[in-house]
Amino acid sequence: MDTTKPENQPRVVRLLKQILAMHESEIDCETCNQQLECLAELVTTKANDPKQLFPAVQFHLDCCNDCREEFEALLAILRAEQSGQC
């Protein structure tokens, strides 16, 4: 039996590989914070769909309350600046 082919691997091995593959694109808070300003500017200018440009950041924001709060605060500041309120 050729165990290099996925269909010939034990089910547990296939499941573990799928779980690890799902988490390859995850980022930590520090990496997310490094990209927040750029993402916020894209959101406020509506230049592109940020979910397509920064899927890992968007995934992190969906899971991390602290980073999401920081992102929302940054958005509020940028929107206030754009509207002339600052």
C-alpha positions in Angstrom: 0.0 0.0 0.0 1.3 3.4 -1.0 0.9 5.6 2.2 2.1 8.7 0.4 -1.3 9.1 -1.2 -3.8 10.8 1.2 -6.5 8.3 0.6 -4.2 5.5 1.9 -3.3 7.3 5.1 -5.1 6.6 8.3 -8.1 8.8 8.9 -6.5 10.4 12.0 -3.4 11.5 10.0 -5.6 13.0 7.3 -7.6 14.9 9.9 -4.5 16.2 11.6 -3.1 17.4 8.3 -6.4 19.2 7.5 -6.4 20.9 10.9 -2.8 22.1 10.5 -3.5 23.4 7.0 -6.5 25.4 8.3 -4.2 27.2 10.8 -1.3 27.9 8.5 -2.7 31.3 7.6 -3.4 32.4 11.2 -1.4 35.3 12.6 -0.7 36.6 16.1 -1.7 39.9 17.6 1.7 41.5 16.9 1.5 40.7 13.2 -2.1 41.8 13.0 -1.3 45.1 14.7 1.4 45.8 12.1 -1.2 45.6 9.3 -4.1 47.4 11.0 -3.4 50.9 9.8 -3.2 49.8 6.2 -6.4 47.8 6.5 -8.2 50.6 8.2 -7.2 53.0 5.5 -8.5 50.6 2.8 -11.8 50.3 4.7 -12.3 54.0 5.1 -11.5 54.7 1.4 -13.4 51.7 0.2 -10.7 51.1 -2.3 -10.8 47.3 -2.2 -12.4 44.5 -0.2 -10.1 44.2 2.8 -11.3 40.6 3.4 -9.7 39.6 0.1 -6.5 41.7 0.5 -5.9 40.8 4.2 -7.8 37.5 4.9 -5.5 36.5 7.7 -5.9 39.8 9.4 -9.7 39.7 9.0 -9.7 36.2 10.4 -7.7 37.3 13.4 -10.0 40.3 14.0 -13.0 37.9 13.9 -11.4 35.9 16.7 -9.6 38.4 18.9 -11.6 41.0 20.8 -8.6 43.1 21.8 -7.4 43.6 18.2 -10.9 44.1 16.9 -11.4 46.9 19.5 -8.1 48.5 18.5 -9.1 48.3 14.8 -12.5 49.8 15.4 -10.9 52.7 17.4 -8.5 53.3 14.5 -11.4 53.3 12.0 -13.3 55.8 14.2 -10.2 58.1 14.2 -9.7 57.9 10.5 -13.4 58.5 9.7 -13.4 61.5 12.1 -10.3 62.9 10.3 -11.9 62.4 6.9 -15.1 64.2 7.9 -13.2 67.1 9.4 -14.2 66.5 13.0 -10.6 66.3 14.1 
